[in-house]
Amino acid sequence: MSKKRKYGVFSLERFYPERWENSTYRIDFEDLYRKGFRGVIFDIDNTLVPHGAPATKEAIRFFKKLRRIGFQTCLLSNNRKSRVEPFAEAVGSAYIANAHKPSTGNYLKACEVMGISRDEAVFVGDQLFTDVYGAKRSGIYQILVKPIHPKEEIQIVLKRKLEKIVLSSYAKKKSVGNGKKQDGR
């Protein structure tokens, strides 16, 4: 369960994810379900597929697996509907396009769409300053994953440099290496 906390103005902790994993596809979602989570909110680009790519067979199988486990899903993307809707249809998920992450409103709307509380939601994304920060501010459990593909738009490349600073601090504080599994609930 995620708890809202106040951080100092210059605290890097406001950006720390609750978990940091190598890949979306390697997260133990069955364990998360056993711990009481019932809905998963996903970013798309570089979280599920390379930036701009259509849904892959792996992504389609993955969403079927999540439904078999019992999860509701919702895609939450800052991209336009023309990008998000075809992907959502291919994987069989609800979606919110033009989400304005890290604003909290659409994270909470995603929970509403799935019919769950924020305490039952997990957010999975590849960016600290949009994905994780917005989920954390919304009181939703967050899992940061490594980006699928190294080729990214320039504004994201610049954010990644700042993310390295935050993740270095995070790794030192948690006494773990890059990408090692963090304890869930």
Secondary structure, DSSP 8 states (H G I E B T S, - for coil): --------TT-GGGG--SEEES-GGGS-HHHHHHTT--EEEE--BTTTBSTT----HHHHHHHHHHHHHT-EEEEE-SS-HHHHHHHHHHHT-EEESS--TT-SHHHHHHHHHHT--GGGEEEEES-IIIIIHHHHHTT-EEEEE--S-S---HHHHHHHHHHHHHHHHHHHHHT--TT------
